[in-house]
Amino acid sequence: MAWVTGTCPGRSCVGRHQDVSFESSLQQALATPSGGTAQLATTTDPSPPATNGNNVDTGAQLVAAEQNTLQYQTTVEMLNAQFRLVQGATGGSFT
């Protein structure tokens, strides 16, 4: 999820929460043997706006940010472990 400003069909997106999705398109592009192009898709959240005019759920945004942080940290730790294995296998230290 991400915050995006711009124009929506028939109404302004400013102050409106939008989901930005590219993961599935990126996976399809990477799976194409000759390469492909990932497309960015946005969808506007239909939730009614709060009294301040926006419909962004800060709690949901914080949870999504924490999930992204944990996924990133896990990926980095996994890659570091793989690099240590390769280094050890080539005669270097495993630590």
N, C-alpha and C positions, 0 to 999 in steps of 0.2 A: 504494500500500500504506500501511496505517496500523496503529497499535497500538490495539486496542479492548479494553476490559474489559467484562464483562457476563456473562450466562448463556447457555450453549449448551444445546441440547436434550440432556438426559441427563447433562451434565457441566459443570464450571465452565470458563469461558474465561480466568480469571485465569492468567497465565503461558503462555497459548496465543496464537500468532500468528494474526491474522485479516487477510484482505484486505478492504478496503472499496472498492467500485466504484460510482461514480455517473456516470462520464463518458458511457457509452452512453445511460443513461437521460436525462441532461441534454440530449444531442444530440437525442434523440427528442422531448423536451418542447419544445425550441427550434424544431424543424422543424414542429411542429403549428401550423397557421395560427391557431387560436383560443387557443393557449397550452396548456401541459400541466403536469403535475407530475412532477418527477424523483423517483425512488425510490432509496433507499439500499439496497444489497445487501451483505451480509457473508458471507464464507465462511471457515471455520476451517481452518487448515493441518493436514493429517492427519499431518505429520511427528511421529515419536516425540519425546518430551521428552528434553532432555539431563539430566545428573546433577543439575543445579540445579532441575529441574522445569519449565523453560520451553523452548519450541521456536522461539524467535525467532532468526533467523539475522542477526546484527548486520552481517555483510559484505553480505548482500543488502539490508538496510535502508539501509546507507550508500550503496550504489550507487544505489538508488532515490531517495534524498535528493539525490544529486548530479545525477541525471537531471532531477529536478524543478527544481533550481536552474538548470541550464543552459537548460531549457525556459522558465522564467520570465524569465531574462536575455535570451534571444533574443526573446521576445515584447515585452518592454519596449523593446529596441533597435529592433525593427520599428515599434512604435507611435510612438516618438520620431521615426524617420525620416519616417513618414507625417505627423506633426504639422508637421515642418519643411517638408515639401513644401506642405502647405496654407498654412502661414504665408508661405512665399515666393510662392505663387500669389496671395495676397491683398495683395501689395505689401510684405510684410515681408522680413526677411533670411532667407536659406536656411541660415544657420549658427546 
